[in-house]
Amino acid sequence: MDYYAPTALDDALDLLAPQPLDVVAGGTDFFPALPVGGAKHSLLDVTRIEGLRGISQDRGQDRGQDRGCVRIGAATRWSDIVHADLPACFDGLKQAARQVGSLQIQNAGTIAGNICNASPAADGVPPLLTLDAQVELTSKRGVRTLPLGRFLTGVRQTLRAGDELVTAILVPPMPAQACAAFDKLGSRSYLVISITMTAAVIGCDAEGRIDFARVAVGACSAVAQRLPALEADLLGRRPADIAVSREHLAPLSPITDVRGSAEFRLDVVAEQCLRTLHKAGQADG
Ligand SMILES: Cc1cc2nc3c(=O)[nH]c(=O)nc-3n(C[C@H](O)[C@H](O)[C@H](O)COP(=O)(O)OP(=O)(O)OC[C@H]3O[C@@H](n4cnc5c(N)ncnc54)[C@H](O)[C@@H]3O)c2cc1C
């Protein structure tokens, strides 16, 4: 078994094109999940590739927009996100970052690793869904971007082809007044797999009525889901006047497991949506 740690993206793609390799970043999902006997393929470590770590602002003028996308490099660690200077609509992602595992996990685990691992309980996914995040995939064949909700197709399943690397997460411009929040229910505060988690981004007009709403729930379906009916019902309301019904939760299909029953998860998540929306609403000026 070989271990490759290229420093140039082109070299990484050259290695990946002709042979199956196990891509590894922080290794915090990959190594604990290794079967007895170890990895099947040689390893491609992406953490030393120049330009893959860090957060930058694309120049919107190139695309005729006032503001460009926020570009989060694939190998950006959760602790990088916690400490980044980002607009308020990223507060949900930051709150999620602070709750991924522990400080040690946040210092090693990356944003791309979290989404590529495609766990239903990946804490990064709901806040990224509320930010309309796109996944940038790069191979020798070129670059393509997919909405995160399309990239994730099931438990541990994504649309990443074997010769592709995730190179960045792109967040399009959000309304300037948008504020965000994240809430995670676990059996304790840290180092715990989420039972349910909810993320929200909302914006309010000059009268304090919601004019922009994104809500997403994780750990209640194979892939975290946005709640479009709830988002539509929120428009025109004040954050204090929100109600969440079972109909709003229709996209969810929770399972019963050791962490909680399906019914418990649905009860919890209705309340969790309310709390997350109130938290985002309080953050709004
Ligand atoms: C003790 C512990 C606690 C944890 N707690 C949490 C938690 O609270 N919440 C949570 O969501 N997660 C948690 N995790 C899981 C994990 O830390 C995160 O999902 C983390 O973000 C994974 O990132 P990584 O860089 O370590 O991924 P890796 O383990 O390196 O990779 C994970 C997967 O992504 C693929 N991959 C990585 N980078 C790329 C890329 N650029 N292109 C293509 N494929 C790629 C790998 O091939 C692999 O399949 C925990 C893990 C541990 C060990």
The ligand as a MOL file (V3000), in Angstrom:
LIG
                    3D

  0  0  0     0  0            999 V3000
M  V30 BEGIN CTAB
M  V30 COUNTS 53 58 0 0 0
M  V30 BEGIN ATOM
M  V30 1 C -14.5000 11.0870 18.2510 0
M  V30 2 C -15.2160 11.6030 17.0230 0
M  V30 3 C -16.2710 12.4910 17.1920 0
M  V30 4 C -16.9480 12.9740 16.0710 0
M  V30 5 N -17.9870 13.8520 16.2810 0
M  V30 6 C -18.6710 14.3130 15.1990 0
M  V30 7 C -19.7730 15.2060 15.4080 0
M  V30 8 O -20.1090 15.5950 16.5260 0
M  V30 9 N -20.4330 15.6280 14.3020 0
M  V30 10 C -20.0730 15.2350 13.0350 0
M  V30 11 O -20.7220 15.6560 12.0690 0
M  V30 12 N -19.0520 14.4080 12.8300 0
M  V30 13 C -18.3290 13.9290 13.8780 0
M  V30 14 N -17.2880 13.0750 13.6710 0
M  V30 15 C -16.9630 12.6750 12.3120 0
M  V30 16 C -15.8270 13.4730 11.6340 0
M  V30 17 O -14.9490 14.0620 12.5760 0
M  V30 18 C -16.3410 14.6060 10.7040 0
M  V30 19 O -17.2870 14.1080 9.8010 0
M  V30 20 C -15.1920 15.2840 9.9550 0
M  V30 21 O -15.6280 16.4900 9.3810 0
M  V30 22 C -14.6250 14.3780 8.8620 0
M  V30 23 O -13.5830 15.0870 8.2020 0
M  V30 24 P -12.1820 14.3910 7.9020 0
M  V30 25 O -11.3490 15.3930 7.1940 0
M  V30 26 O -11.5940 13.7840 9.1020 0
M  V30 27 O -12.6510 13.2570 6.8820 0
M  V30 28 P -11.8810 11.9050 6.5190 0
M  V30 29 O -12.0730 10.9060 7.5880 0
M  V30 30 O -10.4870 12.1870 6.0920 0
M  V30 31 O -12.7290 11.4770 5.2240 0
M  V30 32 C -14.1020 11.1640 5.3310 0
M  V30 33 C -14.6080 10.7520 3.9410 0
M  V30 34 O -14.5400 11.8470 3.0510 0
M  V30 35 C -13.7250 11.5450 1.9210 0
M  V30 36 N -13.0160 12.7820 1.6010 0
M  V30 37 C -12.3830 13.6260 2.4630 0
M  V30 38 N -11.9470 14.7290 1.8170 0
M  V30 39 C -12.2930 14.5590 0.5250 0
M  V30 40 C -12.1350 15.3630 -0.6530 0
M  V30 41 N -11.5390 16.5710 -0.6160 0
M  V30 42 N -12.6080 14.9010 -1.8190 0
M  V30 43 C -13.2360 13.7020 -1.8760 0
M  V30 44 N -13.4360 12.9060 -0.8150 0
M  V30 45 C -12.9770 13.3300 0.3760 0
M  V30 46 C -12.8440 10.3830 2.3610 0
M  V30 47 O -12.4720 9.5920 1.2470 0
M  V30 48 C -13.7730 9.6440 3.3050 0
M  V30 49 O -14.6530 8.8310 2.5710 0
M  V30 50 C -16.5720 12.5680 14.7680 0
M  V30 51 C -15.4910 11.6880 14.6090 0
M  V30 52 C -14.8320 11.2060 15.7170 0
M  V30 53 C -13.6740 10.2510 15.5350 0
M  V30 END ATOM
M  V30 BEGIN BOND
M  V30 1 1 1 2
M  V30 2 1 2 3
M  V30 3 2 2 52
M  V30 4 2 3 4
M  V30 5 1 4 5
M  V30 6 1 4 50
M  V30 7 2 5 6
M  V30 8 1 6 7
M  V30 9 1 6 13
M  V30 10 2 7 8
M  V30 11 1 7 9
M  V30 12 1 9 10
M  V30 13 2 10 11
M  V30 14 1 10 12
M  V30 15 2 12 13
M  V30 16 1 13 14
M  V30 17 1 14 15
M  V30 18 1 14 50
M  V30 19 1 15 16
M  V30 20 1 16 17
M  V30 21 1 16 18
M  V30 22 1 18 19
M  V30 23 1 18 20
M  V30 24 1 20 21
M  V30 25 1 20 22
M  V30 26 1 22 23
M  V30 27 1 23 24
M  V30 28 2 24 25
M  V30 29 1 24 26
M  V30 30 1 24 27
M  V30 31 1 27 28
M  V30 32 2 28 29
M  V30 33 1 28 30
M  V30 34 1 28 31
M  V30 35 1 31 32
M  V30 36 1 32 33
M  V30 37 1 33 34
M  V30 38 1 33 48
M  V30 39 1 34 35
M  V30 40 1 35 36
M  V30 41 1 35 46
M  V30 42 1 36 37
M  V30 43 1 36 45
M  V30 44 2 37 38
M  V30 45 1 38 39
M  V30 46 1 39 40
M  V30 47 2 39 45
M  V30 48 1 40 41
M  V30 49 2 40 42
M  V30 50 1 42 43
M  V30 51 2 43 44
M  V30 52 1 44 45
M  V30 53 1 46 47
M  V30 54 1 46 48
M  V30 55 1 48 49
M  V30 56 2 50 51
M  V30 57 1 51 52
M  V30 58 1 52 53
M  V30 END BOND
M  V30 END CTAB
M  END
